[in-house]
Amino acid sequence: MNEFFLIVGMAIVTFIIRYPVLGVSARIEMAPQFIQILRYVPPAVLMAIIAPAVLIPTGDKIDIITNPRLIGAIAAFVVGIWRQNLLLTISVGMIVFLICQLYM
């Protein structure tokens, strides 16, 4: 029961923090340069989340040669640049990761 109250409390705090900014954002005119800069925020956050999990999965050391996550990420990157298809990129990355994990 405590977990329920904890989740509800976090949801309320998150809503209270974010709603005023979203409500006022329609009235504020932002410079085109600022909007262009904001387009880089999601890829930067995604890289900050993914890079540690791919490069240091155990938290001990960087293992480049026998790291199935890194090999899958490299395969996904290559397919993503080559085909620019999100579903194909995710599928190839996961398949390469699973194959490498089975055989390494």
Biopython code that builds the backbone (N, CA, C, O; Angstrom):
import numpy as np
from Bio.PDB.StructureBuilder import StructureBuilder

atoms = [
    (1, "MET", "N", (0.824, -1.198, 0.000)),
    (1, "MET", "CA", (0.000, 0.000, 0.000)),
    (1, "MET", "C", (0.865, 1.258, 0.000)),
    (1, "MET", "O", (0.502, 2.272, -0.596)),
    (2, "ASN", "N", (2.022, 1.182, 0.678)),
    (2, "ASN", "CA", (2.913, 2.334, 0.697)),
    (2, "ASN", "C", (3.431, 2.659, -0.690)),
    (2, "ASN", "O", (3.641, 3.827, -1.018)),
    (3, "GLU", "N", (3.643, 1.619, -1.524)),
    (3, "GLU", "CA", (4.124, 1.850, -2.883)),
    (3, "GLU", "C", (3.104, 2.632, -3.695)),
    (3, "GLU", "O", (3.470, 3.483, -4.506)),
    (4, "PHE", "N", (1.824, 2.347, -3.479)),
    (4, "PHE", "CA", (0.775, 3.059, -4.191)),
    (4, "PHE", "C", (0.829, 4.543, -3.869)),
    (4, "PHE", "O", (0.792, 5.376, -4.774)),
    (5, "PHE", "N", (0.917, 4.883, -2.579)),
    (5, "PHE", "CA", (0.987, 6.281, -2.181)),
    (5, "PHE", "C", (2.264, 6.951, -2.691)),
    (5, "PHE", "O", (2.257, 8.129, -3.049)),
    (6, "LEU", "N", (3.337, 6.201, -2.719)),
    (6, "LEU", "CA", (4.593, 6.730, -3.241)),
    (6, "LEU", "C", (4.463, 7.070, -4.723)),
    (6, "LEU", "O", (4.900, 8.138, -5.153)),
    (7, "ILE", "N", (3.864, 6.171, -5.510)),
    (7, "ILE", "CA", (3.684, 6.417, -6.940)),
    (7, "ILE", "C", (2.737, 7.589, -7.176)),
    (7, "ILE", "O", (3.007, 8.440, -8.024)),
    (8, "VAL", "N", (1.639, 7.642, -6.441)),
    (8, "VAL", "CA", (0.690, 8.749, -6.587)),
    (8, "VAL", "C", (1.362, 10.064, -6.202)),
    (8, "VAL", "O", (1.178, 11.077, -6.877)),
    (9, "GLY", "N", (2.130, 10.053, -5.132)),
    (9, "GLY", "CA", (2.839, 11.268, -4.721)),
    (9, "GLY", "C", (3.838, 11.742, -5.761)),
    (9, "GLY", "O", (3.938, 12.938, -6.034)),
    (10, "MET", "N", (4.581, 10.803, -6.344)),
    (10, "MET", "CA", (5.539, 11.185, -7.382)),
    (10, "MET", "C", (4.819, 11.738, -8.602)),
    (10, "MET", "O", (5.297, 12.686, -9.224)),
    (11, "ALA", "N", (3.670, 11.154, -8.954)),
    (11, "ALA", "CA", (2.897, 11.651, -10.098)),
    (11, "ALA", "C", (2.395, 13.066, -9.839)),
    (11, "ALA", "O", (2.432, 13.912, -10.733)),
    (12, "ILE", "N", (1.928, 13.326, -8.631)),
    (12, "ILE", "CA", (1.440, 14.670, -8.296)),
    (12, "ILE", "C", (2.568, 15.684, -8.331)),
    (12, "ILE", "O", (2.405, 16.772, -8.884)),
    (13, "VAL", "N", (3.702, 15.347, -7.754)),
    (13, "VAL", "CA", (4.850, 16.263, -7.754)),
    (13, "VAL", "C", (5.320, 16.523, -9.186)),
    (13, "VAL", "O", (5.624, 17.662, -9.541)),
    (14, "THR", "N", (5.380, 15.486, -10.001)),
    (14, "THR", "CA", (5.798, 15.659, -11.392)),
    (14, "THR", "C", (4.825, 16.558, -12.133)),
    (14, "THR", "O", (5.246, 17.427, -12.897)),
    (15, "PHE", "N", (3.530, 16.363, -11.921)),
    (15, "PHE", "CA", (2.529, 17.190, -12.574)),
    (15, "PHE", "C", (2.641, 18.644, -12.141)),
    (15, "PHE", "O", (2.584, 19.550, -12.973)),
    (16, "ILE", "N", (2.800, 18.871, -10.838)),
    (16, "ILE", "CA", (2.894, 20.237, -10.313)),
    (16, "ILE", "C", (4.131, 20.946, -10.853)),
    (16, "ILE", "O", (4.087, 22.146, -11.126)),
    (17, "ILE", "N", (5.221, 20.225, -11.007)),
    (17, "ILE", "CA", (6.449, 20.837, -11.506)),
    (17, "ILE", "C", (6.340, 21.168, -12.999)),
    (17, "ILE", "O", (6.806, 22.224, -13.427)),
    (18, "ARG", "N", (5.736, 20.286, -13.790)),
    (18, "ARG", "CA", (5.768, 20.441, -15.241)),
    (18, "ARG", "C", (4.597, 21.213, -15.819)),
    (18, "ARG", "O", (4.752, 21.857, -16.856)),
    (19, "TYR", "N", (3.436, 21.174, -15.193)),
    (19, "TYR", "CA", (2.259, 21.792, -15.793)),
    (19, "TYR", "C", (2.379, 23.302, -15.972)),
    (19, "TYR", "O", (2.021, 23.795, -17.041)),
    (20, "PRO", "N", (2.859, 24.064, -14.995)),
    (20, "PRO", "CA", (2.966, 25.513, -15.219)),
    (20, "PRO", "C", (3.862, 25.871, -16.405)),
    (20, "PRO", "O", (3.573, 26.817, -17.138)),
    (21, "VAL", "N", (4.925, 25.133, -16.592)),
    (21, "VAL", "CA", (5.826, 25.415, -17.713)),
    (21, "VAL", "C", (5.110, 25.147, -19.032)),
    (21, "VAL", "O", (5.203, 25.948, -19.962)),
    (22, "LEU", "N", (4.400, 24.032, -19.117)),
    (22, "LEU", "CA", (3.679, 23.713, -20.349)),
    (22, "LEU", "C", (2.525, 24.680, -20.592)),
    (22, "LEU", "O", (2.247, 25.033, -21.738)),
    (23, "GLY", "N", (1.854, 25.109, -19.532)),
    (23, "GLY", "CA", (0.748, 26.050, -19.681)),
    (23, "GLY", "C", (1.197, 27.407, -20.169)),
    (23, "GLY", "O", (0.488, 28.046, -20.946)),
    (24, "VAL", "N", (2.350, 27.861, -19.733)),
    (24, "VAL", "CA", (2.861, 29.182, -20.115)),
    (24, "VAL", "C", (3.605, 29.128, -21.451)),
    (24, "VAL", "O", (3.756, 30.155, -22.112)),
    (25, "SER", "N", (4.066, 27.957, -21.851)),
    (25, "SER", "CA", (4.917, 27.865, -23.040)),
    (25, "SER", "C", (4.196, 28.287, -24.324)),
    (25, "SER", "O", (4.848, 28.708, -25.280)),
    (26, "ALA", "N", (2.882, 28.182, -24.362)),
    (26, "ALA", "CA", (2.153, 28.598, -25.562)),
    (26, "ALA", "C", (2.161, 30.115, -25.711)),
    (26, "ALA", "O", (2.031, 30.622, -26.825)),
    (27, "ARG", "N", (2.308, 30.833, -24.632)),
    (27, "ARG", "CA", (2.292, 32.302, -24.671)),
    (27, "ARG", "C", (3.664, 32.917, -24.902)),
    (27, "ARG", "O", (3.772, 34.097, -25.233)),
    (28, "ILE", "N", (4.704, 32.126, -24.730)),
    (28, "ILE", "CA", (6.064, 32.646, -24.848)),
    (28, "ILE", "C", (6.567, 32.422, -26.265)),
    (28, "ILE", "O", (6.468, 31.318, -26.799)),
    (29, "GLU", "N", (7.097, 33.458, -26.861)),
    (29, "GLU", "CA", (7.688, 33.369, -28.200)),
    (29, "GLU", "C", (9.179, 33.045, -28.038)),
    (29, "GLU", "O", (9.926, 33.795, -27.409)),
    (30, "MET", "N", (9.585, 31.931, -28.609)),
    (30, "MET", "CA", (10.985, 31.525, -28.498)),
    (30, "MET", "C", (11.711, 31.837, -29.804)),
    (30, "MET", "O", (11.134, 31.781, -30.890)),
    (31, "ALA", "N", (12.970, 32.160, -29.666)),
    (31, "ALA", "CA", (13.787, 32.458, -30.840)),
    (31, "ALA", "C", (13.998, 31.185, -31.657)),
    (31, "ALA", "O", (14.092, 30.097, -31.088)),
    (32, "PRO", "N", (14.074, 31.307, -32.976)),
    (32, "PRO", "CA", (14.294, 30.122, -33.809)),
    (32, "PRO", "C", (15.591, 29.390, -33.480)),
    (32, "PRO", "O", (15.653, 28.167, -33.599)),
    (33, "GLN", "N", (16.636, 30.126, -33.065)),
    (33, "GLN", "CA", (17.897, 29.486, -32.699)),
    (33, "GLN", "C", (17.715, 28.619, -31.455)),
    (33, "GLN", "O", (18.297, 27.538, -31.358)),
    (34, "PHE", "N", (16.910, 29.088, -30.509)),
    (34, "PHE", "CA", (16.667, 28.325, -29.290)),
    (34, "PHE", "C", (15.877, 27.052, -29.600)),
    (34, "PHE", "O", (16.167, 25.991, -29.046)),
    (35, "ILE", "N", (14.901, 27.152, -30.466)),
    (35, "ILE", "CA", (14.122, 25.983, -30.873)),
    (35, "ILE", "C", (15.016, 24.985, -31.599)),
    (35, "ILE", "O", (14.872, 23.775, -31.422)),
    (36, "GLN", "N", (15.935, 25.488, -32.414)),
    (36, "GLN", "CA", (16.865, 24.604, -33.119)),
    (36, "GLN", "C", (17.792, 23.895, -32.124)),
    (36, "GLN", "O", (18.118, 22.722, -32.309)),
    (37, "ILE", "N", (18.208, 24.588, -31.094)),
    (37, "ILE", "CA", (19.054, 23.977, -30.064)),
    (37, "ILE", "C", (18.281, 22.904, -29.298)),
    (37, "ILE", "O", (18.836, 21.858, -28.962)),
    (38, "LEU", "N", (17.000, 23.161, -29.021)),
    (38, "LEU", "CA", (16.186, 22.202, -28.278)),
    (38, "LEU", "C", (15.982, 20.894, -29.028)),
    (38, "LEU", "O", (15.672, 19.878, -28.405)),
    (39, "ARG", "N", (16.145, 20.890, -30.326)),
    (39, "ARG", "CA", (15.996, 19.660, -31.100)),
    (39, "ARG", "C", (17.098, 18.656, -30.794)),
    (39, "ARG", "O", (16.941, 17.469, -31.082)),
    (40, "TYR", "N", (18.205, 19.101, -30.221)),
    (40, "TYR", "CA", (19.303, 18.204, -29.883)),
    (40, "TYR", "C", (19.152, 17.589, -28.493)),
    (40, "TYR", "O", (19.930, 16.707, -28.130)),
    (41, "VAL", "N", (18.184, 18.030, -27.717)),
    (41, "VAL", "CA", (18.026, 17.523, -26.349)),
    (41, "VAL", "C", (17.637, 16.039, -26.324)),
    (41, "VAL", "O", (18.290, 15.278, -25.609)),
    (42, "PRO", "N", (16.614, 15.581, -27.059)),
    (42, "PRO", "CA", (16.277, 14.146, -26.987)),
    (42, "PRO", "C", (17.408, 13.207, -27.395)),
    (42, "PRO", "O", (17.634, 12.219, -26.695)),
    (43, "PRO", "N", (18.147, 13.461, -28.508)),
    (43, "PRO", "CA", (19.265, 12.558, -28.799)),
    (43, "PRO", "C", (20.353, 12.583, -27.731)),
    (43, "PRO", "O", (20.960, 11.551, -27.446)),
    (44, "ALA", "N", (20.604, 13.741, -27.142)),
    (44, "ALA", "CA", (21.636, 13.827, -26.104)),
    (44, "ALA", "C", (21.221, 13.047, -24.856)),
    (44, "ALA", "O", (22.045, 12.355, -24.257)),
    (45, "VAL", "N", (19.963, 13.154, -24.465)),
    (45, "VAL", "CA", (19.482, 12.413, -23.300)),
    (45, "VAL", "C", (19.493, 10.909, -23.582)),
    (45, "VAL", "O", (19.869, 10.114, -22.720)),
    (46, "LEU", "N", (19.082, 10.528, -24.781)),
    (46, "LEU", "CA", (19.090, 9.114, -25.150)),
    (46, "LEU", "C", (20.509, 8.550, -25.115)),
    (46, "LEU", "O", (20.718, 7.438, -24.629)),
    (47, "MET", "N", (21.473, 9.293, -25.617)),
    (47, "MET", "CA", (22.867, 8.844, -25.572)),
    (47, "MET", "C", (23.369, 8.734, -24.136)),
    (47, "MET", "O", (24.119, 7.815, -23.808)),
    (48, "ALA", "N", (22.957, 9.666, -23.282)),
    (48, "ALA", "CA", (23.384, 9.613, -21.880)),
    (48, "ALA", "C", (22.815, 8.390, -21.170)),
    (48, "ALA", "O", (23.420, 7.884, -20.225)),
    (49, "ILE", "N", (21.669, 7.918, -21.615)),
    (49, "ILE", "CA", (21.074, 6.729, -21.010)),
    (49, "ILE", "C", (21.691, 5.461, -21.590)),
    (49, "ILE", "O", (21.990, 4.522, -20.852)),
    (50, "ILE", "N", (21.882, 5.431, -22.907)),
    (50, "ILE", "CA", (22.311, 4.214, -23.594)),
    (50, "ILE", "C", (23.810, 3.958, -23.463)),
    (50, "ILE", "O", (24.215, 2.810, -23.281)),
    (51, "ALA", "N", (24.633, 4.979, -23.548)),
    (51, "ALA", "CA", (26.085, 4.797, -23.584)),
    (51, "ALA", "C", (26.632, 4.009, -22.385)),
    (51, "ALA", "O", (27.414, 3.083, -22.600)),
    (52, "PRO", "N", (26.269, 4.321, -21.153)),
    (52, "PRO", "CA", (26.806, 3.514, -20.049)),
    (52, "PRO", "C", (26.335, 2.056, -20.096)),
    (52, "PRO", "O", (27.096, 1.148, -19.761)),
    (53, "ALA", "N", (25.089, 1.831, -20.509)),
    (53, "ALA", "CA", (24.582, 0.457, -20.565)),
    (53, "ALA", "C", (25.258, -0.348, -21.658)),
    (53, "ALA", "O", (25.420, -1.561, -21.527)),
    (54, "VAL", "N", (25.657, 0.318, -22.742)),
    (54, "VAL", "CA", (26.302, -0.385, -23.853)),
    (54, "VAL", "C", (27.794, -0.565, -23.596)),
    (54, "VAL", "O", (28.336, -1.646, -23.828)),
    (55, "LEU", "N", (28.452, 0.468, -23.125)),
    (55, "LEU", "CA", (29.903, 0.407, -22.971)),
    (55, "LEU", "C", (30.353, -0.321, -21.712)),
    (55, "LEU", "O", (31.357, -1.032, -21.737)),
    (56, "ILE", "N", (29.630, -0.155, -20.622)),
    (56, "ILE", "CA", (30.031, -0.770, -19.359)),
    (56, "ILE", "C", (28.827, -1.504, -18.766)),
    (56, "ILE", "O", (28.264, -1.040, -17.774)),
    (57, "PRO", "N", (28.414, -2.645, -19.349)),
    (57, "PRO", "CA", (27.212, -3.322, -18.859)),
    (57, "PRO", "C", (27.344, -3.893, -17.452)),
    (57, "PRO", "O", (26.351, -3.974, -16.728)),
    (58, "THR", "N", (28.535, -4.286, -17.056)),
    (58, "THR", "CA", (28.718, -4.855, -15.720)),
    (58, "THR", "C", (29.117, -3.811, -14.690)),
    (58, "THR", "O", (29.020, -4.057, -13.488)),
    (59, "GLY", "N", (29.559, -2.661, -15.143)),
    (59, "GLY", "CA", (29.989, -1.612, -14.234)),
    (59, "GLY", "C", (31.430, -1.732, -13.814)),
    (59, "GLY", "O", (31.926, -0.875, -13.082)),
    (60, "ASP", "N", (32.127, -2.777, -14.256)),
    (60, "ASP", "CA", (33.508, -2.991, -13.835)),
    (60, "ASP", "C", (34.519, -2.404, -14.807)),
    (60, "ASP", "O", (35.331, -1.553, -14.443)),
    (61, "LYS", "N", (34.458, -2.873, -16.057)),
    (61, "LYS", "CA", (35.461, -2.465, -17.035)),
    (61, "LYS", "C", (34.816, -2.415, -18.414)),
    (61, "LYS", "O", (33.738, -2.967, -18.639)),
    (62, "ILE", "N", (35.493, -1.751, -19.315)),
    (62, "ILE", "CA", (35.026, -1.680, -20.691)),
    (62, "ILE", "C", (35.596, -2.870, -21.447)),
    (62, "ILE", "O", (36.811, -2.996, -21.597)),
    (63, "ASP", "N", (34.713, -3.740, -21.923)),
    (63, "ASP", "CA", (35.103, -4.924, -22.675)),
    (63, "ASP", "C", (34.602, -4.745, -24.108)),
    (63, "ASP", "O", (33.426, -4.972, -24.392)),
    (64, "ILE", "N", (35.491, -4.340, -25.000)),
    (64, "ILE", "CA", (35.093, -3.980, -26.355)),
    (64, "ILE", "C", (34.902, -5.199, -27.245)),
    (64, "ILE", "O", (33.954, -5.232, -28.030)),
    (65, "ILE", "N", (35.755, -6.186, -27.153)),
    (65, "ILE", "CA", (35.740, -7.296, -28.107)),
    (65, "ILE", "C", (34.600, -8.271, -27.831)),
    (65, "ILE", "O", (33.955, -8.726, -28.776)),
    (66, "THR", "N", (34.335, -8.602, -26.595)),
    (66, "THR", "CA", (33.317, -9.604, -26.283)),
    (66, "THR", "C", (32.070, -8.987, -25.654)),
    (66, "THR", "O", (31.418, -9.626, -24.828)),
    (67, "ASN", "N", (31.738, -7.784, -26.024)),
    (67, "ASN", "CA", (30.562, -7.104, -25.494)),
    (67, "ASN", "C", (29.419, -7.207, -26.504)),
    (67, "ASN", "O", (29.431, -6.488, -27.503)),
    (68, "PRO", "N", (28.426, -8.086, -26.276)),
    (68, "PRO", "CA", (27.335, -8.233, -27.242)),
    (68, "PRO", "C", (26.478, -6.981, -27.373)),
    (68, "PRO", "O", (25.910, -6.730, -28.435)),
    (69, "ARG", "N", (26.379, -6.200, -26.314)),
    (69, "ARG", "CA", (25.597, -4.958, -26.390)),
    (69, "ARG", "C", (26.256, -3.950, -27.326)),
    (69, "ARG", "O", (25.575, -3.272, -28.096)),
    (70, "LEU", "N", (27.567, -3.856, -27.256)),
    (70, "LEU", "CA", (28.280, -2.930, -28.135)),
    (70, "LEU", "C", (28.193, -3.375, -29.594)),
    (70, "LEU", "O", (28.015, -2.549, -30.489)),
    (71, "ILE", "N", (28.318, -4.671, -29.829)),
    (71, "ILE", "CA", (28.231, -5.182, -31.205)),
    (71, "ILE", "C", (26.828, -4.952, -31.759)),
    (71, "ILE", "O", (26.680, -4.553, -32.914)),
    (72, "GLY", "N", (25.804, -5.198, -30.955)),
    (72, "GLY", "CA", (24.430, -4.928, -31.386)),
    (72, "GLY", "C", (24.187, -3.450, -31.636)),
    (72, "GLY", "O", (23.489, -3.089, -32.583)),
    (73, "ALA", "N", (24.756, -2.588, -30.795)),
    (73, "ALA", "CA", (24.592, -1.152, -30.979)),
    (73, "ALA", "C", (25.284, -0.673, -32.246)),
    (73, "ALA", "O", (24.759, 0.185, -32.956)),
    (74, "ILE", "N", (26.460, -1.221, -32.535)),
    (74, "ILE", "CA", (27.169, -0.847, -33.766)),
    (74, "ILE", "C", (26.381, -1.305, -34.985)),
    (74, "ILE", "O", (26.265, -0.566, -35.962)),
    (75, "ALA", "N", (25.832, -2.538, -34.933)),
    (75, "ALA", "CA", (25.012, -3.030, -36.047)),
    (75, "ALA", "C", (23.771, -2.161, -36.230)),
    (75, "ALA", "O", (23.407, -1.829, -37.358)),
    (76, "ALA", "N", (23.123, -1.791, -35.132)),
    (76, "ALA", "CA", (21.941, -0.934, -35.217)),
    (76, "ALA", "C", (22.304, 0.440, -35.778)),
    (76, "ALA", "O", (21.552, 1.007, -36.570)),
    (77, "PHE", "N", (23.442, 0.967, -35.374)),
    (77, "PHE", "CA", (23.880, 2.274, -35.876)),
    (77, "PHE", "C", (24.109, 2.233, -37.383)),
    (77, "PHE", "O", (23.680, 3.129, -38.111)),
    (78, "VAL", "N", (24.789, 1.189, -37.842)),
    (78, "VAL", "CA", (25.079, 1.072, -39.273)),
    (78, "VAL", "C", (23.789, 0.942, -40.072)),
    (78, "VAL", "O", (23.619, 1.609, -41.093)),
    (79, "VAL", "N", (22.875, 0.080, -39.608)),
    (79, "VAL", "CA", (21.605, -0.092, -40.324)),
    (79, "VAL", "C", (20.769, 1.188, -40.255)),
    (79, "VAL", "O", (20.095, 1.541, -41.223)),
    (80, "GLY", "N", (20.810, 1.878, -39.125)),
    (80, "GLY", "CA", (20.067, 3.130, -38.992)),
    (80, "GLY", "C", (20.557, 4.205, -39.939)),
    (80, "GLY", "O", (19.753, 4.925, -40.531)),
    (81, "ILE", "N", (21.861, 4.320, -40.089)),
    (81, "ILE", "CA", (22.411, 5.305, -41.031)),
    (81, "ILE", "C", (22.123, 4.892, -42.469)),
    (81, "ILE", "O", (21.808, 5.728, -43.315)),
    (82, "TRP", "N", (22.235, 3.593, -42.734)),
    (82, "TRP", "CA", (22.092, 3.089, -44.100)),
    (82, "TRP", "C", (20.643, 3.136, -44.579)),
    (82, "TRP", "O", (20.377, 3.652, -45.665)),
    (83, "ARG", "N", (19.698, 2.608, -43.791)),
    (83, "ARG", "CA", (18.319, 2.470, -44.246)),
    (83, "ARG", "C", (17.377, 3.548, -43.716)),
    (83, "ARG", "O", (16.343, 3.811, -44.331)),
    (84, "GLN", "N", (17.705, 4.166, -42.607)),
    (84, "GLN", "CA", (16.874, 5.180, -41.948)),
    (84, "GLN", "C", (15.453, 4.670, -41.716)),
    (84, "GLN", "O", (14.473, 5.355, -42.012)),
    (85, "ASN", "N", (15.367, 3.464, -41.185)),
    (85, "ASN", "CA", (14.100, 2.819, -40.864)),
    (85, "ASN", "C", (14.184, 2.385, -39.407)),
    (85, "ASN", "O", (14.993, 1.527, -39.056)),
    (86, "LEU", "N", (13.356, 2.972, -38.568)),
    (86, "LEU", "CA", (13.462, 2.743, -37.127)),
    (86, "LEU", "C", (13.176, 1.290, -36.757)),
    (86, "LEU", "O", (13.915, 0.700, -35.968)),
    (87, "LEU", "N", (12.126, 0.710, -37.311)),
    (87, "LEU", "CA", (11.782, -0.672, -36.977)),
    (87, "LEU", "C", (12.882, -1.636, -37.408)),
    (87, "LEU", "O", (13.234, -2.549, -36.661)),
    (88, "LEU", "N", (13.420, -1.444, -38.592)),
    (88, "LEU", "CA", (14.518, -2.290, -39.070)),
    (88, "LEU", "C", (15.761, -2.113, -38.199)),
    (88, "LEU", "O", (16.443, -3.089, -37.886)),
    (89, "THR", "N", (16.051, -0.898, -37.815)),
    (89, "THR", "CA", (17.211, -0.616, -36.970)),
    (89, "THR", "C", (17.102, -1.332, -35.625)),
    (89, "THR", "O", (18.051, -1.976, -35.179)),
    (90, "ILE", "N", (15.953, -1.214, -34.991)),
    (90, "ILE", "CA", (15.754, -1.869, -33.698)),
    (90, "ILE", "C", (15.817, -3.385, -33.846)),
    (90, "ILE", "O", (16.431, -4.073, -33.030)),
    (91, "SER", "N", (15.177, -3.901, -34.893)),
    (91, "SER", "CA", (15.150, -5.355, -35.105)),
    (91, "SER", "C", (16.552, -5.911, -35.331)),
    (91, "SER", "O", (16.930, -6.910, -34.718)),
    (92, "VAL", "N", (17.318, -5.277, -36.199)),
    (92, "VAL", "CA", (18.673, -5.755, -36.479)),
    (92, "VAL", "C", (19.543, -5.658, -35.230)),
    (92, "VAL", "O", (20.296, -6.586, -34.931)),
    (93, "GLY", "N", (19.451, -4.560, -34.505)),
    (93, "GLY", "CA", (20.239, -4.416, -33.284)),
    (93, "GLY", "C", (19.922, -5.486, -32.256)),
    (93, "GLY", "O", (20.827, -6.049, -31.639)),
    (94, "MET", "N", (18.638, -5.768, -32.070)),
    (94, "MET", "CA", (18.248, -6.799, -31.104)),
    (94, "MET", "C", (18.654, -8.194, -31.566)),
    (94, "MET", "O", (19.107, -9.004, -30.757)),
    (95, "ILE", "N", (18.497, -8.485, -32.859)),
    (95, "ILE", "CA", (18.869, -9.812, -33.372)),
    (95, "ILE", "C", (20.369, -10.032, -33.245)),
    (95, "ILE", "O", (20.804, -11.096, -32.806)),
    (96, "VAL", "N", (21.162, -9.036, -33.625)),
    (96, "VAL", "CA", (22.621, -9.161, -33.511)),
    (96, "VAL", "C", (23.023, -9.301, -32.040)),
    (96, "VAL", "O", (23.898, -10.100, -31.709)),
    (97, "PHE", "N", (22.394, -8.535, -31.173)),
    (97, "PHE", "CA", (22.689, -8.645, -29.745)),
    (97, "PHE", "C", (22.374, -10.038, -29.216)),
    (97, "PHE", "O", (23.181, -10.627, -28.498)),
    (98, "LEU", "N", (21.202, -10.567, -29.566)),
    (98, "LEU", "CA", (20.827, -11.890, -29.067)),
    (98, "LEU", "C", (21.730, -12.989, -29.610)),
    (98, "LEU", "O", (22.100, -13.907, -28.878)),
    (99, "ILE", "N", (22.088, -12.902, -30.894)),
    (99, "ILE", "CA", (23.006, -13.894, -31.475)),
    (99, "ILE", "C", (24.369, -13.838, -30.793)),
    (99, "ILE", "O", (24.942, -14.869, -30.440)),
    (100, "CYS", "N", (24.876, -12.629, -30.615)),
    (100, "CYS", "CA", (26.178, -12.483, -29.949)),
    (100, "CYS", "C", (26.126, -12.959, -28.504)),
    (100, "CYS", "O", (27.086, -13.547, -28.005)),
    (101, "GLN", "N", (25.016, -12.708, -27.837)),
    (101, "GLN", "CA", (24.895, -13.131, -26.442)),
    (101, "GLN", "C", (24.833, -14.645, -26.327)),
    (101, "GLN", "O", (25.338, -15.215, -25.360)),
    (102, "LEU", "N", (24.216, -15.303, -27.309)),
    (102, "LEU", "CA", (24.145, -16.761, -27.289)),
    (102, "LEU", "C", (25.493, -17.415, -27.559)),
    (102, "LEU", "O", (25.821, -18.440, -26.960)),
    (103, "TYR", "N", (26.274, -16.824, -28.458)),
    (103, "TYR", "CA", (27.517, -17.480, -28.908)),
    (103, "TYR", "C", (28.774, -16.919, -28.290)),
    (103, "TYR", "O", (29.856, -17.410, -28.611)),
    (104, "MET", "N", (28.708, -15.924, -27.424)),
    (104, "MET", "CA", (29.924, -15.382, -26.805)),
    (104, "MET", "C", (30.010, -15.819, -25.363)),
    (104, "MET", "O", (30.961, -15.466, -24.667)),
]
sb = StructureBuilder()
sb.init_structure("model")
sb.init_model(0)
sb.init_chain("A")
sb.init_seg("    ")
for serial, (resi, resn, name, xyz) in enumerate(atoms, 1):
    if name == "N":
        sb.init_residue(resn, " ", resi, " ")
    sb.init_atom(name, np.array(xyz, "f"), 0.0, 1.0, " ", f" {name:<3s}", serial, name[0])
structure = sb.get_structure()
